Amino acid sequence: MPMLIRGLRAKQEDKGLLERFFPNEWAGSVENILPARESAFCKRWSFRRRNEMKLECPVAFTLRNAEPADLQALWLIDQKCFSGGIAYSQAELKFFMRRRGSFTLVAVEDENLKIGGFIIAQAGVAGHIITIDVIAAARRSGLGSQLLRAAEDRLRRAGSSTVNLETAVDNRGALFFYKRHGYEIIESIPGYYSNGVDALLLSKSLPAAS
């Protein structure tokens, strides 16, 4: 959950912190096997015959600004994406969505208008990714990357020179995802979440909008 950063005292290399928390697993960033142009729209690879690979792209998403009526659906998604102590209450989610300078982008499936995920971010000199949620059926489709890139672009246009976020130290998937998108670990934050789990603070520079 977001917090005010009151001075970064012990900046460490991101690889060093990853090795510290996952000494037997960290071996560099994880590359996206889907073509960059297709990844936001494709759900799975299917093998038709030996040595022949067909890329199926049955789902496409369009991003839009969140509406007040989305709150219940977004809260239910957040409850499924994160465990107790990390997932937001409905009141917390509503607070962050309405906070000054914040925006929420919702990914809607083009075919049936179902919500596949969302991202909440707050603009400022240092932008902040508050949460990014993708439903299980839309994971590994590139939707998370699509949401993150859209939020970063909006933060950049709002004048943010950097973007920060927090993630639980035991969330391996999130760590590798953010590493692949150019985020570096700045420090660990003991007992950051209400369930006592530590967090890692990550940051990324945002070039000025042209």
N, CA, C and O of each residue as an XYZ file, in Angstrom:
840
protein
N       0.842     -1.194      0.000
C       0.000      0.000      0.000
C       0.877      1.244      0.000
O       1.987      1.235      0.533
N       0.379      2.294     -0.591
C       1.215      3.486     -0.725
C       1.593      4.100      0.608
O       0.876      3.963      1.600
N       2.728      4.777      0.616
C       3.185      5.486      1.804
C       4.000      6.669      1.342
O       4.451      6.701      0.197
N       4.198      7.645      2.213
C       5.071      8.768      1.905
C       6.505      8.323      2.129
O       6.835      7.785      3.185
N       7.346      8.544      1.149
C       8.746      8.154      1.263
C       9.503      9.286      1.947
O       9.638     10.378      1.394
N       9.990      9.021      3.139
C      10.643     10.068      3.936
C      12.148      9.930      3.886
O      12.805      9.771      4.915
N      12.693      9.993      2.670
C      14.154      9.910      2.533
C      14.580      8.474      2.315
O      14.202      7.585      3.077
N      15.361      8.246      1.284
C      15.855      6.910      0.997
C      17.275      6.818      1.550
O      18.205      7.432      1.025
N      17.420      6.039      2.619
C      18.685      6.042      3.348
C      19.678      5.017      2.823
O      20.884      5.263      2.828
N      19.194      3.897      2.380
C      20.125      2.814      2.071
C      19.847      2.276      0.679
O      19.334      1.168      0.520
N      20.187      3.064     -0.320
C      19.945      2.629     -1.696
C      20.864      1.449     -2.008
O      22.071      1.507     -1.775
N      20.262      0.363     -2.548
C      21.024     -0.828     -2.871
C      20.716     -1.212     -4.306
O      19.692     -0.815     -4.862
N      21.614     -1.989     -4.901
C      21.399     -2.448     -6.265
C      20.223     -3.409     -6.271
O      20.083     -4.233     -5.367
N      19.358     -3.305     -7.312
C      18.175     -4.148     -7.360
C      18.550     -5.621     -7.458
O      17.891     -6.457     -6.841
N      19.568     -5.955     -8.201
C      19.965     -7.356     -8.316
C      20.403     -7.891     -6.969
O      20.112     -9.038     -6.629
N      21.104     -7.065     -6.194
C      21.553     -7.505     -4.882
C      20.393     -7.815     -3.960
O      20.426     -8.807     -3.232
N      19.368     -6.978     -3.984
C      18.208     -7.238     -3.135
C      17.452     -8.473     -3.607
O      16.964     -9.247     -2.784
N      17.348     -8.669     -4.912
C      16.674     -9.854     -5.407
C      17.426    -11.118     -5.002
O      16.825    -12.123     -4.623
N      18.749    -11.045     -5.090
C      19.537    -12.200     -4.660
C      19.375    -12.447     -3.167
O      19.397    -13.590     -2.711
N      19.213    -11.370     -2.413
C      19.039    -11.493     -0.973
C      17.732    -12.205     -0.627
O      17.695    -13.054      0.264
N      16.663    -11.853     -1.337
C      15.373    -12.456     -1.032
C      15.168    -13.787     -1.741
O      14.498    -14.668     -1.202
N      15.737    -13.958     -2.958
C      15.582    -15.184     -3.715
C      16.935    -15.689     -4.190
O      17.199    -15.691     -5.392
N      17.794    -16.116     -3.279
C      19.172    -16.461     -3.648
C      19.270    -17.608     -4.644
O      20.249    -17.685     -5.386
N      18.286    -18.500     -4.682
C      18.374    -19.671     -5.549
C      17.579    -19.512     -6.840
O      17.548    -20.425     -7.666
N      16.927    -18.342     -7.022
C      16.029    -18.219     -8.149
C      16.377    -17.079     -9.094
O      16.052    -17.149    -10.279
N      17.030    -16.031     -8.599
C      17.255    -14.867     -9.463
C      18.375    -15.135    -10.440
O      19.500    -15.447    -10.049
N      18.059    -15.009    -11.711
C      19.087    -15.217    -12.731
C      18.938    -14.207    -13.853
O      19.297    -14.481    -14.998
N      18.410    -13.039    -13.523
C      18.255    -12.003    -14.532
C      16.804    -11.752    -14.857
O      15.919    -12.416    -14.316
N      16.549    -10.794    -15.741
C      15.181    -10.430    -16.071
C      14.521    -11.496    -16.924
O      15.195    -12.257    -17.618
N      13.212    -11.547    -16.868
C      12.434    -12.497    -17.636
C      11.952    -11.812    -18.905
O      11.322    -10.756    -18.832
N      12.230    -12.381    -20.040
C      11.843    -11.774    -21.307
C      10.435    -12.205    -21.691
O      10.014    -13.322    -21.388
N       9.716    -11.319    -22.356
C       8.377    -11.615    -22.850
C       8.500    -12.405    -24.143
O       9.091    -11.919    -25.107
N       7.952    -13.616    -24.179
C       8.104    -14.457    -25.366
C       7.160    -14.044    -26.477
O       7.346    -14.466    -27.618
N       6.138    -13.221    -26.181
C       5.215    -12.800    -27.218
C       5.779    -11.612    -27.980
O       6.447    -10.767    -27.385
N       5.528    -11.524    -29.276
C       5.980    -10.354    -30.047
C       5.395     -9.095    -29.455
O       4.232     -9.075    -29.049
N       6.202     -8.027    -29.402
C       5.763     -6.797    -28.742
C       4.466     -6.268    -29.331
O       3.611     -5.770    -28.597
N       4.308     -6.369    -30.652
C       3.126     -5.812    -31.301
C       1.869     -6.590    -30.944
O       0.775     -6.025    -30.922
N       2.013     -7.876    -30.665
C       0.867     -8.732    -30.429
C       0.530     -8.905    -28.960
O      -0.595     -9.275    -28.625
N       1.490     -8.643    -28.072
C       1.367     -9.113    -26.700
C       0.178     -8.547    -25.951
O      -0.319     -9.207    -25.039
N      -0.304     -7.359    -26.284
C      -1.427     -6.789    -25.566
C      -2.751     -7.441    -25.937
O      -3.771     -7.168    -25.304
N      -2.750     -8.294    -26.950
C      -4.009     -8.819    -27.433
C      -4.070    -10.339    -27.462
O      -5.117    -10.895    -27.792
N      -3.003    -11.018    -27.134
C      -2.949    -12.460    -27.336
C      -2.946    -13.210    -26.018
O      -2.250    -12.827    -25.077
N      -3.725    -14.279    -25.952
C      -3.848    -15.018    -24.710
C      -2.998    -16.275    -24.661
O      -2.504    -16.635    -23.592
N      -2.816    -16.939    -25.764
C      -2.115    -18.208    -25.659
C      -1.490    -18.604    -26.993
O      -1.864    -18.131    -28.066
N      -0.502    -19.515    -26.856
C       0.085    -20.150    -28.021
C      -0.604    -21.508    -28.179
O      -0.893    -22.170    -27.182
N      -0.867    -21.924    -29.402
C      -1.404    -23.270    -29.607
C      -0.528    -23.995    -30.623
O      -0.139    -23.435    -31.648
N      -0.232    -25.245    -30.316
C       0.618    -26.042    -31.191
C      -0.276    -26.974    -32.011
O      -0.930    -27.859    -31.459
N      -0.302    -26.769    -33.344
C      -1.181    -27.551    -34.205
C      -0.499    -28.827    -34.678
O      -1.107    -29.896    -34.630
N       0.717    -28.745    -35.123
C       1.483    -29.900    -35.542
C       2.909    -29.713    -35.047
O       3.282    -28.614    -34.636
N       3.675    -30.727    -35.081
C       5.053    -30.647    -34.631
C       5.788    -29.570    -35.405
O       5.714    -29.507    -36.632
N       6.500    -28.723    -34.669
C       7.300    -27.638    -35.225
C       6.459    -26.548    -35.896
O       7.006    -25.675    -36.569
N       5.147    -26.590    -35.719
C       4.316    -25.522    -36.275
C       3.617    -24.831    -35.114
O       3.000    -25.491    -34.278
N       3.707    -23.532    -35.058
C       3.175    -22.787    -33.939
C       2.243    -21.705    -34.459
O       2.612    -20.924    -35.337
N       1.042    -21.663    -33.915
C       0.067    -20.663    -34.330
C      -0.244    -19.762    -33.138
O      -0.482    -20.245    -32.031
N      -0.241    -18.477    -33.368
C      -0.559    -17.519    -32.309
C      -2.030    -17.150    -32.403
O      -2.470    -16.569    -33.396
N      -2.797    -17.492    -31.355
C      -4.202    -17.146    -31.323
C      -4.390    -15.868    -30.527
O      -3.811    -15.723    -29.451
N      -5.185    -14.943    -31.032
C      -5.393    -13.652    -30.396
C      -6.887    -13.388    -30.235
O      -7.436    -12.518    -30.911
N      -7.550    -14.126    -29.349
C      -8.999    -14.016    -29.270
C      -9.501    -12.825    -28.461
O     -10.688    -12.506    -28.525
N      -8.640    -12.166    -27.711
C      -9.114    -11.116    -26.816
C      -8.341     -9.822    -27.045
O      -7.110     -9.826    -27.065
N      -9.056     -8.726    -27.218
C      -8.449     -7.403    -27.310
C      -9.096     -6.507    -26.274
O     -10.290     -6.618    -25.992
N      -8.285     -5.609    -25.704
C      -8.776     -4.725    -24.654
C      -8.604     -3.264    -25.068
O      -7.639     -2.895    -25.737
N      -9.555     -2.459    -24.655
C      -9.489     -1.016    -24.842
C      -9.418     -0.359    -23.472
O     -10.154     -0.738    -22.561
N      -8.534      0.625    -23.321
C      -8.398      1.313    -22.050
C      -9.282      2.550    -22.028
O      -9.401      3.262    -23.025
N      -9.893      2.792    -20.890
C     -10.713      3.987    -20.689
C     -10.539      4.456    -19.255
O     -10.016      3.726    -18.414
N     -10.979      5.676    -18.980
C     -10.978      6.175    -17.612
C     -12.059      5.464    -16.806
O     -13.125      5.136    -17.327
N     -11.770      5.231    -15.534
C     -12.745      4.592    -14.664
C     -13.949      5.500    -14.445
O     -13.841      6.726    -14.495
N     -15.093      4.877    -14.201
C     -16.319      5.584    -13.882
C     -16.752      5.205    -12.471
O     -16.381      4.131    -11.997
N     -17.525      6.048    -11.781
C     -17.967      5.726    -10.413
C     -18.631      4.357    -10.308
O     -18.483      3.667     -9.300
N     -19.362      3.967    -11.351
C     -20.066      2.686    -11.317
C     -19.112      1.488    -11.375
O     -19.541      0.359    -11.138
N     -17.822      1.708    -11.687
C     -16.845      0.621    -11.775
C     -16.342      0.158    -10.412
O     -15.742     -0.912    -10.314
N     -16.571      0.935     -9.365
C     -15.918      0.679     -8.079
C     -16.115     -0.753     -7.591
O     -15.143     -1.414     -7.223
N     -17.336     -1.238     -7.580
C     -17.604     -2.582     -7.072
C     -16.832     -3.633     -7.857
O     -16.221     -4.524     -7.268
N     -16.857     -3.533     -9.183
C     -16.158     -4.511    -10.022
C     -14.647     -4.458     -9.800
O     -13.993     -5.499     -9.748
N     -14.093     -3.261     -9.669
C     -12.652     -3.132     -9.459
C     -12.254     -3.674     -8.092
O     -11.203     -4.299     -7.953
N     -13.078     -3.440     -7.097
C     -12.785     -3.959     -5.756
C     -12.789     -5.486     -5.762
O     -11.920     -6.106     -5.150
N     -13.760     -6.099     -6.447
C     -13.816     -7.559     -6.506
C     -12.589     -8.122     -7.212
O     -12.068     -9.164     -6.816
N     -12.125     -7.437     -8.258
C     -10.907     -7.874     -8.947
C      -9.712     -7.787     -8.004
O      -8.891     -8.703     -7.950
N      -9.613     -6.678     -7.258
C      -8.495     -6.494     -6.336
C      -8.487     -7.571     -5.252
O      -7.423     -8.048     -4.858
N      -9.664     -7.953     -4.772
C      -9.756     -8.998     -3.761
C      -9.244    -10.332     -4.281
O      -8.677    -11.123     -3.527
N      -9.444    -10.580     -5.575
C      -8.983    -11.841     -6.162
C      -7.501    -11.803     -6.519
O      -6.838    -12.839     -6.561
N      -6.990    -10.604     -6.776
C      -5.595    -10.482     -7.203
C      -4.613    -10.516     -6.031
O      -3.468    -10.939     -6.191
N      -5.063    -10.067     -4.846
C      -4.148     -9.951     -3.710
C      -4.736    -10.619     -2.472
O      -5.953    -10.704     -2.312
N      -3.860    -11.083     -1.615
C      -4.276    -11.759     -0.387
C      -4.690    -10.744      0.667
O      -4.465     -9.543      0.521
N      -5.302    -11.255      1.735
C      -5.693    -10.400      2.841
C      -4.485     -9.699      3.440
O      -3.416    -10.292      3.586
N      -4.667     -8.426      3.787
C      -3.554     -7.646      4.309
C      -2.840     -6.873      3.225
O      -2.105     -5.931      3.520
N      -3.043     -7.255      1.969
C      -2.460     -6.541      0.838
C      -3.569     -5.961     -0.045
O      -3.460     -4.834     -0.529
N      -4.635     -6.740     -0.250
C      -5.777     -6.231     -1.015
C      -6.405     -5.050     -0.284
O      -6.371     -4.984      0.944
N      -6.969     -4.135     -1.029
C      -7.597     -2.949     -0.451
C      -9.028     -3.224     -0.038
O      -9.713     -4.057     -0.631
N      -9.465     -2.520      0.978
C     -10.889     -2.488      1.277
C     -11.564     -1.612      0.225
O     -10.894     -0.870     -0.494
N     -12.880     -1.699      0.137
C     -13.576     -0.877     -0.849
C     -13.403      0.608     -0.542
O     -13.285      1.425     -1.454
N     -13.388      0.952      0.745
C     -13.205      2.357      1.133
C     -11.817      2.849      0.746
O     -11.671      3.984      0.294
N     -10.787      2.007      0.917
C      -9.431      2.396      0.540
C      -9.317      2.586     -0.966
O      -8.714      3.549     -1.439
N      -9.902      1.659     -1.707
C      -9.837      1.758     -3.159
C     -10.528      3.044     -3.632
O     -10.017      3.746     -4.506
N     -11.658      3.334     -3.064
C     -12.394      4.552     -3.419
C     -11.572      5.791     -3.094
O     -11.548      6.747     -3.869
N     -10.895      5.774     -1.942
C     -10.062      6.910     -1.544
C      -8.956      7.159     -2.555
O      -8.752      8.298     -2.975
N      -8.236      6.113     -2.954
C      -7.121      6.285     -3.875
C      -7.590      6.670     -5.276
O      -6.897      7.404     -5.981
N      -8.750      6.186     -5.680
C      -9.283      6.548     -6.990
C      -9.674      8.022     -7.048
O      -9.605      8.653     -8.103
N     -10.087      8.563     -5.900
C     -10.559      9.952     -5.853
C      -9.503     10.925     -5.347
O      -9.756     12.128     -5.276
N      -8.347     10.431     -5.002
C      -7.304     11.292     -4.456
C      -6.858     12.320     -5.492
O      -6.809     12.027     -6.686
N      -6.541     13.501     -5.037
C      -6.123     14.562     -5.945
C      -4.895     14.136     -6.746
O      -3.911     13.659     -6.181
N      -4.961     14.309     -8.052
C      -3.848     13.953     -8.920
C      -3.849     12.512     -9.379
O      -3.011     12.120    -10.191
N      -4.783     11.708     -8.868
C      -4.795     10.294     -9.240
C      -5.700     10.054    -10.438
O      -6.581     10.860    -10.738
N      -5.474      8.950    -11.109
C      -6.336      8.519    -12.210
C      -6.380      7.001    -12.227
O      -5.459      6.334    -11.756
N      -7.450      6.471    -12.768
C      -7.641      5.029    -12.871
C      -7.975      4.678    -14.306
O      -8.933      5.199    -14.875
N      -7.181      3.791    -14.890
C      -7.424      3.295    -16.236
C      -7.980      1.887    -16.147
O      -7.436      1.040    -15.439
N      -9.062      1.640    -16.864
C      -9.733      0.347    -16.845
C      -9.613     -0.295    -18.215
O      -9.856      0.358    -19.230
N      -9.237     -1.578    -18.254
C      -9.124     -2.329    -19.505
C     -10.417     -3.102    -19.725
O     -10.793     -3.950    -18.916
N     -11.088     -2.801    -20.820
C     -12.377     -3.431    -21.126
C     -12.219     -4.309    -22.354
O     -11.685     -3.877    -23.376
N     -12.688     -5.545    -22.246
C     -12.614     -6.468    -23.364
C     -13.520     -5.976    -24.482
O     -14.694     -5.686    -24.252
N     -12.982     -5.882    -25.686
C     -13.728     -5.315    -26.800
C     -14.979     -6.111    -27.151
O     -16.004     -5.538    -27.520
N     -14.890     -7.437    -27.034
C     -15.987     -8.281    -27.502
C     -17.202     -8.241    -26.578
O     -18.331     -8.107    -27.052
N     -16.986     -8.359    -25.255
C     -18.137     -8.442    -24.350
C     -18.148     -7.362    -23.267
O     -18.996     -7.385    -22.375
N     -17.196     -6.405    -23.346
C     -17.124     -5.266    -22.432
C     -16.836     -5.663    -20.988
O     -17.068     -4.870    -20.075
N     -16.338     -6.870    -20.769
C     -15.926     -7.269    -19.424
C     -14.627     -6.563    -19.055
O     -13.784     -6.311    -19.916
N     -14.468     -6.245    -17.765
C     -13.239     -5.608    -17.291
C     -12.173     -6.672    -17.082
O     -12.379     -7.645    -16.357
N     -11.027     -6.471    -17.731
C      -9.939     -7.436    -17.609
C      -8.869     -7.013    -16.625
O      -8.049     -7.831    -16.209
N      -8.867     -5.734    -16.246
C      -7.874     -5.252    -15.296
C      -7.948     -3.744    -15.178
O      -8.716     -3.081    -15.875
N      -7.129     -3.216    -14.279
C      -7.100     -1.763    -14.099
C      -5.806     -1.358    -13.424
O      -5.086     -2.190    -12.871
N      -5.521     -0.057    -13.478
C      -4.346      0.488    -12.806
C      -4.730      1.833    -12.202
O      -5.425      2.632    -12.829
N      -4.271      2.074    -10.978
C      -4.465      3.361    -10.308
C      -3.096      3.989    -10.124
O      -2.170      3.345     -9.630
N      -2.970      5.243    -10.520
C      -1.697      5.957    -10.388
C      -1.973      7.383     -9.937
O      -3.077      7.902    -10.098
N      -0.949      8.001     -9.371
C      -1.066      9.383     -8.916
C       0.087     10.191     -9.476
O       1.250      9.809     -9.347
N      -0.248     11.318    -10.103
C       0.760     12.178    -10.698
C       1.390     13.082     -9.652
O       0.797     13.357     -8.609
N       2.593     13.536     -9.943
C       3.347     14.427     -9.077
C       4.753     14.508     -9.632
O       5.037     13.913    -10.672
N       5.644     15.235     -8.962
C       7.038     15.252     -9.409
C       7.551     13.817     -9.496
O       8.214     13.430    -10.459
N       7.225     13.043     -8.465
C       7.446     11.601     -8.507
C       6.067     10.949     -8.605
O       5.291     10.996     -7.650
N       5.762     10.348     -9.742
C       4.492      9.648     -9.888
C       4.483      8.390     -9.043
O       5.530      7.938     -8.580
N       3.313      7.830     -8.844
C       3.177      6.668     -7.977
C       2.171      5.703     -8.579
O       1.026      6.079     -8.830
N       2.585      4.460     -8.814
C       1.666      3.407     -9.201
C       1.101      2.824     -7.910
O       1.831      2.211     -7.130
N      -0.177      3.012     -7.688
C      -0.795      2.562     -6.442
C      -1.137      1.082     -6.510
O      -0.847      0.336     -5.575
N      -1.745      0.653     -7.597
C      -2.006     -0.775     -7.781
C      -2.214     -1.060     -9.253
O      -2.668     -0.199    -10.007
N      -1.881     -2.269     -9.656
C      -2.164     -2.754    -10.997
C      -2.730     -4.157    -10.843
O      -2.094     -5.024    -10.243
N      -3.916     -4.381    -11.379
C      -4.645     -5.636    -11.197
C      -5.076     -6.181    -12.554
O      -5.637     -5.451    -13.371
N      -4.814     -7.470    -12.794
C      -5.234     -8.132    -14.022
C      -5.902     -9.445    -13.640
O      -5.334    -10.219    -12.870
N      -7.099     -9.714    -14.163
C      -7.800    -10.947    -13.820
C      -7.002    -12.145    -14.329
O      -6.219    -12.029    -15.272
N      -7.213    -13.304    -13.688
C      -6.424    -14.495    -14.010
C      -6.512    -14.868    -15.484
O      -5.510    -15.254    -16.085
N      -7.705    -14.756    -16.074
C      -7.890    -15.172    -17.465
C      -7.141    -14.290    -18.452
O      -6.891    -14.709    -19.583
N      -6.778    -13.080    -18.048
C      -6.097    -12.145    -18.951
C      -4.608    -12.050    -18.689
O      -3.923    -11.272    -19.352
N      -4.084    -12.816    -17.745
C      -2.653    -12.765    -17.466
C      -1.871    -13.463    -18.571
O      -2.391    -14.345    -19.254
N      -0.632    -13.064    -18.736
C       0.257    -13.554    -19.792
C      -0.252    -13.151    -21.177
O       0.141    -13.742    -22.183
N      -1.115    -12.158    -21.225
C      -1.627    -11.660    -22.502
C      -0.963    -10.362    -22.905
O      -1.155     -9.894    -24.027
N      -0.183     -9.767    -22.011
C       0.406     -8.464    -22.262
C      -0.441     -7.321    -21.742
O      -0.076     -6.157    -21.906
N      -1.592     -7.640    -21.104
C      -2.465     -6.585    -20.615
C      -1.813     -5.781    -19.500
O      -1.966     -4.561    -19.450
N      -1.085     -6.447    -18.604
C      -0.397     -5.726    -17.543
C       0.583     -4.709    -18.106
O       0.675     -3.586    -17.608
N       1.311     -5.099    -19.138
C       2.256     -4.182    -19.783
C       1.517     -3.030    -20.453
O       1.968     -1.886    -20.405
N       0.396     -3.332    -21.072
C      -0.398     -2.301    -21.738
C      -0.868     -1.261    -20.721
O      -0.787     -0.059    -20.978
N      -1.358     -1.719    -19.572
C      -1.816     -0.807    -18.524
C      -0.659      0.020    -17.970
O      -0.787      1.230    -17.783
N       0.477     -0.640    -17.707
C       1.609      0.057    -17.126
C       2.156      1.118    -18.071
O       2.441      2.237    -17.643
N       2.307      0.786    -19.342
C       2.819      1.757    -20.309
C       1.881      2.960    -20.451
O       2.332      4.100    -20.566
N       0.580      2.692    -20.442
C      -0.387      3.781    -20.565
C      -0.319      4.707    -19.355
O      -0.389      5.927    -19.501
N      -0.182      4.130    -18.163
C      -0.083      4.946    -16.952
C       1.206      5.747    -16.934
O       1.194      6.922    -16.566
N       2.319      5.136    -17.323
C       3.591      5.845    -17.372
C       3.525      7.012    -18.352
O       4.031      8.098    -18.067
N       2.903      6.788    -19.500
C       2.783      7.860    -20.496
C       1.959      9.019    -19.947
O       2.287     10.185    -20.169
N       0.899      8.695    -19.237
C       0.058      9.749    -18.664
C       0.793     10.499    -17.561
O       0.666     11.719    -17.455
N       1.556      9.790    -16.743
C       2.351     10.436    -15.701
C       3.401     11.348    -16.331
O       3.625     12.464    -15.863
N       4.032     10.872    -17.378
C       5.048     11.665    -18.069
C       4.446     12.965    -18.597
O       5.036     14.036    -18.450
N       3.274     12.862    -19.207
C       2.621     14.053    -19.758
C       2.142     14.999    -18.657
O       1.963     16.194    -18.889
N       1.935     14.450    -17.456
C       1.534     15.281    -16.321
C       2.734     15.931    -15.632
O       2.568     16.708    -14.692
N       3.951     15.609    -16.105
C       5.147     16.237    -15.552
C       5.928     15.405    -14.565
O       6.885     15.908    -13.976
N       5.560     14.144    -14.355
C       6.321     13.286    -13.436
C       7.658     12.917    -14.069
O       7.704     12.484    -15.221
N       8.744     13.087    -13.319
C      10.072     12.749    -13.832
C      10.500     11.344    -13.430
O      11.395     10.759    -14.040
N       9.859     10.811    -12.406
C      10.102      9.438    -11.975
C       8.764      8.822    -11.583
O       7.771      9.527    -11.405
N       8.751      7.507    -11.452
C       7.558      6.819    -10.958
C       8.012      5.773     -9.946
O       8.971      5.039    -10.184
N       7.316      5.715     -8.817
C       7.628      4.769     -7.751
C       6.469      3.810     -7.533
O       5.328      4.106     -7.889
N       6.768      2.669     -6.950
C       5.725      1.720     -6.564
C       6.282      0.786     -5.506
O       7.493      0.694     -5.305
N       5.368      0.094     -4.834
C       5.766     -0.900     -3.842
C       5.165     -2.247     -4.223
O       4.085     -2.320     -4.811
N       5.880     -3.305     -3.879
C       5.359     -4.651     -4.065
C       5.888     -5.541     -2.953
O       6.971     -5.299     -2.421
N       5.128     -6.568     -2.603
C       5.524     -7.473     -1.530
C       6.800     -8.219     -1.911
O       6.991     -8.579     -3.073
N       7.667     -8.449     -0.936
C       8.945     -9.099     -1.215
C       8.774    -10.525     -1.727
O       9.661    -11.053     -2.398
N       7.641    -11.150     -1.414
C       7.435    -12.531     -1.840
C       6.627    -12.640     -3.131
O       6.242    -13.740     -3.526
N       6.367    -11.517     -3.788
C       5.616    -11.533     -5.051
C       6.608    -11.612     -6.208
O       6.941    -10.599     -6.824
N       7.073    -12.820     -6.493
C       8.105    -13.015     -7.510
C       7.657    -12.551     -8.888
O       8.413    -11.905     -9.614
N       6.408    -12.889     -9.243
C       5.915    -12.509    -10.559
C       5.949    -11.008    -10.770
O       6.359    -10.530    -11.828
N       5.513    -10.259     -9.749
C       5.501     -8.803     -9.858
C       6.920     -8.255     -9.958
O       7.173     -7.345    -10.748
N       7.840     -8.790     -9.179
C       9.220     -8.312     -9.208
C       9.848     -8.489    -10.584
O      10.494     -7.575    -11.095
N       9.664     -9.645    -11.178
C      10.240     -9.887    -12.493
C       9.537     -9.040    -13.551
O      10.178     -8.571    -14.492
N       8.237     -8.840    -13.409
C       7.481     -7.997    -14.334
C       8.018     -6.568    -14.317
O       8.283     -5.991    -15.372
N       8.180     -5.998    -13.128
C       8.656     -4.618    -13.031
C      10.115     -4.503    -13.452
O      10.508     -3.510    -14.064
N      10.915     -5.508    -13.129
C      12.309     -5.502    -13.571
C      12.377     -5.439    -15.092
O      13.185     -4.699    -15.653
N      11.537     -6.208    -15.748
C      11.518     -6.238    -17.215
C      11.107     -4.896    -17.799
O      11.483     -4.559    -18.922
N      10.337     -4.133    -17.038
C       9.889     -2.830    -17.519
C      10.775     -1.686    -17.042
O      10.375     -0.523    -17.112
N      11.974     -2.002    -16.559
C      12.958     -0.973    -16.266
C      12.947     -0.418    -14.861
O      13.594      0.597    -14.606
N      12.232     -1.049    -13.933
C      12.206     -0.575    -12.553
C      13.386     -1.147    -11.772
O      13.798     -2.286    -11.990
N      13.916     -0.344    -10.868
C      15.029     -0.766    -10.014
C      14.601     -0.721     -8.556
O      13.861      0.169     -8.136
N      15.073     -1.684     -7.804
C      14.760     -1.721     -6.375
C      15.610     -0.681     -5.651
O      16.829     -0.628     -5.816
N      14.944      0.142     -4.848
C      15.630      1.184     -4.090
C      15.936      0.724     -2.670
O      17.060      0.868     -2.191
N      14.934      0.174     -2.007
C      15.135     -0.298     -0.642
C      13.999     -1.217     -0.229
O      12.960     -1.273     -0.887
N      14.206     -1.935      0.864
C      13.144     -2.743      1.450
C      12.477     -1.949      2.576
O      13.119     -1.135      3.239
N      11.191     -2.197      2.780
C      10.423     -1.487      3.795
C       9.830     -2.531      4.740
O       8.836     -3.169      4.394
N      10.416     -2.721      5.924
C       9.947     -3.764      6.842
C       8.508     -3.520      7.297
O       8.119     -2.391      7.598
N       7.722     -4.606      7.342
C       6.373     -4.558      7.872
C       5.453     -3.578      7.183
O       4.571     -3.002      7.820
N       5.643     -3.379      5.894
C       4.904     -2.355      5.153
C       3.409     -2.655      5.077
O       2.583     -1.752      5.211
N       3.068     -3.915      4.862
C       1.666     -4.289      4.719
C       1.061     -4.639      6.075
O       1.772     -4.980      7.020
N      -0.266     -4.547      6.150
C      -0.944     -4.753      7.434
C      -0.830     -6.184      7.942
O      -1.047     -6.441      9.126
N      -0.491     -7.119      7.056
C      -0.279     -8.499      7.508
C       1.166     -8.764      7.921
O       1.540     -9.907      8.185
N       1.976     -7.709      7.975
C       3.356     -7.838      8.431
C       4.374     -8.133      7.350
O       5.570     -8.186      7.636
N       3.934     -8.328      6.115
C       4.857     -8.638      5.018
C       5.657     -7.391      4.642
O       5.113     -6.289      4.574
N       6.955     -7.579      4.399
C       7.811     -6.481      3.959
C       7.516     -6.135      2.500
O       7.001     -6.955      1.739
N       7.854     -4.907      2.134
C       7.699     -4.462      0.744
C       9.047     -4.062      0.183
O       9.997     -3.803      0.922
N       9.111     -4.016     -1.129
C      10.254     -3.454     -1.831
C       9.776     -2.198     -2.549
O       8.746     -2.208     -3.223
N      10.536     -1.118     -2.397
C      10.269      0.120     -3.115
C      11.045      0.087     -4.424
O      12.261     -0.101     -4.423
N      10.348      0.269     -5.534
C      10.969      0.283     -6.859
C      10.748      1.638     -7.509
O       9.772      2.327     -7.211
N      11.654      2.015     -8.394
C      11.574      3.323     -9.036
C      12.067      3.231    -10.471
O      12.869      2.365    -10.821
N      11.561      4.158    -11.300
C      11.963      4.225    -12.700
C      11.948      5.680    -13.143
O      11.034      6.424    -12.790
N      12.939      6.089    -13.903
C      12.987      7.435    -14.460
C      12.064      7.522    -15.670
O      11.957      6.584    -16.460
N      11.407      8.661    -15.795
C      10.518      8.894    -16.942
C      11.076     10.052    -17.749
O      11.092     11.178    -17.253
N      11.536      9.823    -18.977
C      12.028     10.929    -19.808
C      10.910     11.943    -20.016
O       9.732     11.587    -20.041
N      11.284     13.195    -20.164
C      10.299     14.255    -20.357
C       9.488     14.016    -21.623
O      10.007     13.531    -22.629
N       8.206     14.365    -21.555
C       7.336     14.193    -22.708
C       7.770     15.151    -23.815
O       8.085     16.312    -23.553
N       7.783     14.657    -25.054
C       8.217     15.479    -26.180
C       7.033     16.247    -26.763
O       7.198     16.999    -27.724
